[in-house]
Amino acid sequence: MKKLLILGGSYSQLPMIQRACEMGLYVITCDNKPANPGHAFAHEYQNISIVDDGAVLELAKSLKVDGIACTSDLACPTVALVGNRLDLPSHPYESVSILCNKSKFRQFLVDNNFKTPKVRSFFRDELETAQILDFTFPVLVKPVDSSASRGVSLIDSPDGFRDAATAALFYSRAEQILVEEFVQADGPLITGDGFSLDGELVFRFYCNDIRDPAAPLYSVCTSAPLQHSPERIKRIDAEIQRAFRLMGLKNGTYNFDVRIGFDGEPILMEIAPRAGGGWIPQLAKFATGVDLIEATILAAVGELCRPMELLDPKGFWAAYDINSTEEGTFHHLEIDPEFQASHVRDMFLTVVPGDHVRSFTGFEGVIGQLILEFGSNQEMTEMIREIRRWVKVVVH
């Protein structure tokens, strides 16, 4: 049996852990949270922090693993460092370090003539004298090294900068924040996943990034097909491919965050060297038949993936983050029976009755996912807009 070391054992890593076991690999999970649910499904668990790259390197050496993988931004640099040191399948460490640091990535975009908003980064000790008076507001203030919109604020004037910076620093291990002019997008925001072989983009699954007024900076729902023209999609492909080649990327899965400016040109907001959250890989499998989780695992252990192509999704699909509008004790999930029969194709909950549930303001308030299928784009748009009529989290 080949050995795969997976960094992390939370609910977001659970699909990879389970799929790797199904594929006949010996799975070792590793993090410093023994209570994480994924560890129960692995063959072995090691209590080491996913960001302690030296300790993870020694662990990988001692276990003689055949591959290392993760699904979180925090762990991606560790995966690359261990892979490079042990000659395991991986991207170049320097490139991954750029992709996982928003300040470095923005500088990469500027240096290579990609379209990008005005940005400036500050370390903690620079904030006392930091000025952002020359920015056009609104601006986003965010940690350089977090994901899922943790610590991100949108401010309309310099007056909100200090509080926003404090909130961002709380989530930054590097103690660095980024100030970025807000991009006014032409058409839907874009998220999604992709896959490269030898640095070539061989598959991508772009989705409409749908927000909720309760958490306007968080992607609460993704839907496909993407509501942009084929010409715009080709331009996104070309810019992502250009970034892959410049960085010397190899084999693996990515999560994208893209905007289209009013000049019709794509703006690469993020390219994360790991699969997306919010069940995007699962949604991609329903819509295209491509199993990104399996491809990620095969790439990690150096095995050939099934042939892929830049195909379009079939049908109308959405992945929705189940959330509660109220804080309280979870009682049950109430789904309209007709809605469930007609549209729900898969469901996953991270809570059981009696668990505490937060009110939804972002990632921390999410308690599960739904995969939904619709008969038309109009039906999908209308029903997602009113999703809480059909899907209710009951708390006491």
C-alpha positions in Angstrom: 0.0 0.0 0.0 1.2 3.5 -0.8 1.3 5.9 2.1 -0.4 9.3 1.9 0.2 11.9 4.6 -2.8 14.3 4.8 -2.3 17.5 6.7 -5.5 18.2 8.7 -8.4 16.2 9.9 -11.3 18.7 10.0 -14.6 18.3 8.1 -13.0 20.0 5.1 -10.4 17.3 4.9 -12.9 14.5 5.4 -13.8 13.9 1.7 -10.1 13.5 0.8 -9.4 11.2 3.8 -12.3 8.9 3.0 -11.6 8.8 -0.8 -7.9 8.0 -0.2 -8.9 5.1 2.0 -11.4 3.9 -0.6 -8.6 4.0 -3.2 -6.6 1.5 -1.2 -4.0 4.0 0.2 -2.6 3.8 3.8 -3.7 7.2 5.1 -1.9 9.1 7.9 -3.6 12.3 9.2 -1.6 15.0 10.9 -2.5 18.1 12.9 -2.6 19.2 16.5 -6.3 18.7 17.0 -6.9 15.1 18.1 -10.7 15.6 18.3 -11.0 16.5 14.5 -13.4 14.0 12.9 -11.2 13.0 10.0 -8.7 11.2 12.2 -11.3 8.4 13.0 -11.3 7.5 9.3 -7.5 7.4 8.8 -5.3 4.4 9.4 -3.0 6.4 11.6 -2.9 9.8 13.3 0.1 12.0 14.3 -0.3 15.0 16.7 1.9 17.6 14.9 0.9 21.1 13.8 0.4 21.4 10.0 2.5 24.6 10.0 5.4 23.1 11.8 7.2 22.2 8.6 10.3 20.9 10.2 8.4 18.4 12.4 6.2 17.4 9.5 9.3 16.8 7.3 10.8 14.5 10.0 7.5 12.7 10.3 7.3 12.2 6.5 10.9 10.9 6.5 10.4 8.4 9.3 7.1 7.1 7.8 8.6 6.9 4.3 5.4 8.3 2.8 4.8 8.2 -0.9 2.9 11.5 -1.0 1.6 14.5 1.0 -1.5 16.5 0.5 -3.8 19.0 2.1 -6.9 21.1 1.4 -6.1 24.3 3.4 -4.0 27.3 2.6 -2.2 27.1 5.9 -0.8 23.7 5.1 0.1 24.3 1.4 3.6 25.7 2.1 4.4 22.7 4.4 3.2 20.3 1.7 5.5 22.0 -0.9 8.5 22.1 1.4 8.3 18.5 2.4 7.6 17.5 -1.2 10.6 19.4 -2.5 13.0 18.1 0.3 11.9 14.4 -0.1 11.5 14.5 -3.9 7.8 13.8 -3.6 5.3 15.1 -6.2 4.8 18.8 -5.4 4.9 22.3 -6.8 8.0 24.5 -6.2 8.1 25.8 -2.7 8.8 29.4 -3.7 5.8 29.4 -6.0 3.5 28.0 -3.4 4.8 30.6 -0.9 3.7 33.3 -3.3 0.3 31.8 -4.0 -0.4 31.5 -0.2 0.6 35.1 0.6 -1.7 37.7 -0.8 0.9 40.4 -0.7 3.5 38.3 -2.5 0.9 37.2 -5.1 -0.2 40.8 -5.8 3.4 41.7 -6.4 3.8 38.8 -8.7 0.8 40.0 -10.7 2.2 43.5 -10.9 5.7 42.3 -11.9 4.3 40.2 -14.7 1.8 42.7 -16.1 -1.4 41.1 -14.9 -4.4 43.3 -14.3 -4.8 43.8 -10.6 -6.2 46.4 -8.2 -4.1 48.9 -6.3 -2.8 47.3 -3.1 -0.4 48.0 -0.2 0.7 45.7 2.6 1.7 46.6 6.2 3.3 44.6 8.9 2.2 45.1 12.5 5.0 47.4 13.4 4.2 49.6 10.4 0.6 50.3 11.3 1.4 53.2 13.6 2.4 55.4 10.7 0.4 53.7 7.9 -1.6 55.9 5.6 -4.2 54.9 3.0 -5.5 58.4 2.1 -4.4 58.0 -1.6 -6.7 55.0 -2.1 -10.1 55.2 -3.8 -12.7 53.9 -1.4 -14.2 51.4 -0.6 -11.2 49.2 0.2 -10.7 45.7 1.5 -8.5 45.1 4.5 -7.5 41.5 4.9 -4.8 39.2 6.4 -2.2 38.2 3.8 -2.4 34.6 4.8 -6.0 33.5 5.7 -8.8 31.9 3.7 -12.6 31.8 3.7 -12.8 35.6 4.3 -11.6 35.3 7.8 -10.5 38.7 9.1 -11.6 40.6 6.0 -13.4 44.0 6.2 -14.7 46.4 3.7 -14.3 50.0 4.7 -15.7 53.2 3.1 -13.3 55.7 4.6 -9.9 55.9 6.3 -11.7 56.2 9.6 -12.4 52.5 9.7 -8.8 51.4 9.0 -7.5 50.9 12.5 -10.3 48.6 13.6 -10.2 46.7 10.3 -6.4 46.3 10.6 -6.8 44.9 14.1 -9.4 42.4 13.0 -7.1 41.3 10.1 -4.0 40.9 12.2 -5.9 38.5 14.5 -6.0 36.0 11.6 -2.5 36.6 10.2 0.4 34.3 11.3 2.7 36.6 9.4 1.4 39.6 11.2 0.8 41.4 7.9 -2.3 42.9 6.3 -3.2 43.9 2.8 -5.2 47.0 1.8 -6.8 46.6 -1.6 -9.1 48.8 -3.7 -12.4 47.1 -4.1 -13.0 45.7 -7.6 -16.3 46.6 -9.2 -16.9 43.5 -11.3 -18.8 43.3 -14.6 -21.1 40.3 -14.2 -21.1 37.6 -11.5 -18.1 37.1 -9.3 -16.2 33.9 -10.2 -14.9 31.1 -8.1 -14.1 27.5 -8.9 -11.5 24.8 -9.1 -9.0 23.5 -11.7 -6.3 20.9 -12.3 -2.9 21.0 -14.0 -0.7 18.3 -15.5 2.9 19.4 -16.0 1.9 23.0 -15.5 -0.9 22.8 -18.2 -4.4 23.7 -17.3 -6.3 20.5 -18.3 -9.5 21.1 -16.4 -11.4 24.0 -14.9 -14.8 24.3 -13.3 -15.7 28.0 -13.0 -18.8 28.9 -10.8 -20.8 31.9 -10.1 -19.9 33.2 -6.6 -23.1 34.0 -4.8 -23.1 36.1 -1.6 -25.6 36.6 1.2 -26.4 40.1 2.7 -25.7 38.6 6.1 -22.1 37.9 5.0 -21.4 39.9 1.8 -17.7 39.0 1.7 -18.3 35.3 2.0 -19.2 32.9 -0.8 -22.3 31.2 0.6 -23.3 29.5 -2.7 -21.6 28.5 -5.9 -23.5 27.7 -9.1 -22.8 26.4 -12.6 -22.6 27.0 -15.5 -20.7 30.3 -15.2 -22.8 33.2 -16.5 -20.1 34.8 -18.6 -19.4 34.6 -22.3 -17.2 31.9 -23.9 -14.8 34.7 -24.9 -14.4 35.8 -21.3 -13.9 32.3 -20.1 -11.1 31.8 -22.7 -9.4 34.9 -21.4 -9.6 33.6 -17.8 -8.1 30.3 -19.0 -5.3 32.2 -20.8 -4.4 34.3 -17.7 -4.4 31.4 -15.4 -2.3 29.4 -17.8 0.2 32.2 -18.0 0.5 32.3 -14.2 1.1 28.6 -14.1 3.9 28.7 -16.6 5.6 31.7 -14.9 5.5 29.9 -11.6 6.7 26.5 -12.9 3.7 24.7 -11.4 3.4 21.0 -11.8 0.5 18.6 -11.1 -2.3 19.4 -8.8 -5.6 21.0 -7.9 -6.3 24.7 -7.5 -9.1 27.0 -6.3 -9.6 30.3 -8.2 -11.1 33.7 -7.3 -11.6 35.9 -10.4 -13.3 39.1 -11.3 -14.1 40.5 -14.7 -13.4 44.3 -15.0 -15.6 46.7 -17.0 -13.0 46.5 -19.7 -13.8 42.8 -20.1 -10.4 41.7 -18.8 -10.0 39.1 -16.0 -8.5 40.0 -12.7 -6.9 37.1 -10.8 -7.7 37.7 -7.2 -6.4 34.4 -5.9 -5.0 31.1 -7.1 -4.8 28.7 -4.2 -2.8 25.5 -4.7 -5.5 23.3 -3.2 -9.1 22.3 -3.9 -11.8 24.8 -2.9 -14.1 24.6 0.1 -17.8 24.8 0.0 -18.0 21.4 -1.7 -16.8 22.7 -5.1 -15.0 19.5 -6.0 -18.2 17.5 -5.2 -20.2 20.0 -7.3 -17.7 19.6 -10.2 -18.2 15.8 -10.1 -21.9 16.1 -10.4 -21.7 18.7 -13.2 -18.9 17.3 -15.2 -18.1 13.7 -14.0 -14.5 14.7 -13.1 -13.4 13.6 -9.6 -11.1 16.3 -8.5 -10.6 14.7 -5.1 -9.4 11.5 -6.7 -7.1 13.4 -9.1 -5.6 15.3 -6.2 -4.8 12.1 -4.4 -3.3 10.5 -7.5 -1.2 13.5 -8.2 0.1 13.5 -4.6 1.4 9.9 -4.8 2.7 10.3 -8.4 0.2 8.2 -10.2 -1.5 9.0 -13.5 -4.8 10.8 -13.5 -7.6 10.0 -15.8 -7.6 12.2 -19.0 -9.2 15.6 -18.6 -10.3 18.4 -20.9 -11.6 21.9 -20.7 -15.2 20.8 -20.8 -18.3 22.7 -19.8 -20.7 21.5 -17.1 -23.9 19.7 -18.0 -27.2 20.9 -16.4 -27.7 23.5 -13.7 -26.0 22.9 -10.4 -25.4 24.7 -7.1 -23.6 24.0 -3.8 -25.1 25.9 -0.8 -23.5 26.4 2.6 -26.2 25.5 5.1 -26.4 28.2 7.8 -28.6 29.6 10.6 -29.9 33.1 10.9 -30.1 32.6 14.7 -27.6 31.5 17.3 -28.7 28.6 19.5 -28.8 24.9 20.0 -29.3 22.9 16.9 -32.5 20.9 16.8 -32.9 19.7 13.2 -32.7 20.7 9.5 -36.1 21.3 7.9 -36.2 21.0 4.1 -39.4 21.4 2.1 -40.2 17.8 0.9 -41.0 18.9 -2.6 -37.8 20.9 -2.8 -35.8 18.0 -1.5 -37.2 15.5 -3.9 -36.8 17.8 -6.9 -33.5 19.5 -6.2 -31.4 18.0 -3.4 -28.8 15.5 -4.7 -26.4 15.3 -1.8 -26.2 16.7 1.8 -23.7 16.8 4.6 -24.1 18.2 8.1 -21.3 19.0 10.5 -23.6 19.2 13.6 -25.9 16.9 15.5 -28.9 17.8 17.7 -27.6 19.5 20.8 -24.6 21.2 19.2 -24.2 24.9 19.5 -24.8 26.9 16.3 -23.7 30.4 15.6 -25.7 32.9 13.6 -24.4 33.2 10.1 -21.8 36.0 9.5 -19.3 34.0 7.5 -17.4 30.7 7.5 -17.8 30.0 11.2 -21.6 29.9 10.9 -21.7 27.2 8.2 -23.0 23.8 9.4 -23.1 21.8 6.2 -23.6 21.7 2.5 -26.2 20.9 -0.1 -25.7 19.9 -3.7 -28.7 21.1 -5.7 -29.8 20.4 -9.3 -32.2 22.6 -11.3 -34.0 22.5 -14.6 -32.9 25.9 -15.9 -30.8 28.8 -15.0 -33.8 30.9 -14.2 -35.2 28.3 -11.8 -31.8 28.0 -10.1 -31.4 31.8 -9.7 -34.9 32.3 -8.3 -34.8 29.4 -5.9 -31.3 30.2 -4.6 -32.4 33.8 -4.0 -35.2 32.4 -1.7 -33.3 29.4 -0.4 -34.3 30.0 3.2 -38.0 29.4 2.2 -37.1 25.8 1.4 -34.1 25.1 3.8 -34.4 26.1 7.5 -32.1 25.4 10.4 -34.2 25.0 13.5 -32.5 26.0 16.7 -33.7 26.4 20.3 
